[in-house]
Amino acid sequence: MSKLVFITGATSGFGKACAEVFAANNWNIILNGRRLDRLQEIKTQLEEQYGVNIFLLPFDVQQKDEVFVAINSLPEEWQGIDVLVNNAGLALGRDHFDVADMEDWEIMIDTNLKGLLYVSRAVLPYMIKRNGGHVINLGSTAGKEAYENGNVYCASKAAVDSISKGMRIDLLQHKIKVTAIHPGAAETEFSMVRFKGDEDKAAAVYAGYTPLSAKDVADVIFYAATLPAHVCINDLVLTCTAQANSFYTYKGS
């Protein structure tokens, strides 16, 4: 019997790569994202290529009412969620605290932090009913060490780290695993979003070294999701070989 994974922010980057990896391994998938046209394209591609079943659940994780209405309305056959991948998230701007755009702060907090909370709370009753499941939260090396001009983005990912620790403790009684995955530099749409479409600034982030790819991160997430029932990776930081942490990256030949 195929297992079921629910992936938020699945229209690009880590989320889309996760959908591809899970589908290639015969998992059925609930795909979430704001861009319905892209979700439909991914659904068609994966169903045709891998013969899996995919259910689309388009909503904005920032909108609490949308989240709960959508997840609470899941058909019964789609309620047996084995794994939730809380991937939806973003960085906006890279400015000093005193001049940063406060609207960027709001969006990051509402997506990276509150969105993760809303989706988790909405999905958990299905897992608790079955006395098992696995929540995988996407953090960042930015949540481990703050860096210049990272301020609120770093804070939002540090919150994901702390929330994951608290969830892990509180959900032990329900036999629900909680894993936090903290990637370093990865070449996706992330930097294009952060720099608001400035291609030169986005490209400069990855110049001089080979960063992680979305598939690299998705492969690690899939590995964590498929360990034996009694084994849980609690906290995992992954970087490319050129990167040590949020501060140190060797950009050489």
Secondary structure, DSSP 4 states (H G I P E B T S, - for coil): ---EEEESSTTSHHHHHHHHHHHHTT-EEEE--S-HHHHHHHHHHHHHHH---EEE----TT-HHHHHHHHHT--GGG---SEEEE----------GGGS-HHHHHHHIIIIIIIHHHHHHHHHHHHHHHT-EEEEEE--GGGTS--TTTHHHHHHHHHHHHHHHHHHHHTGGGTEEEEEEEE--B-SSHHHHHTTT-HHHHHHHTTTS--B-HHHHHHHHHHHHTS-TT----EEEE--TTBSSSS-B----
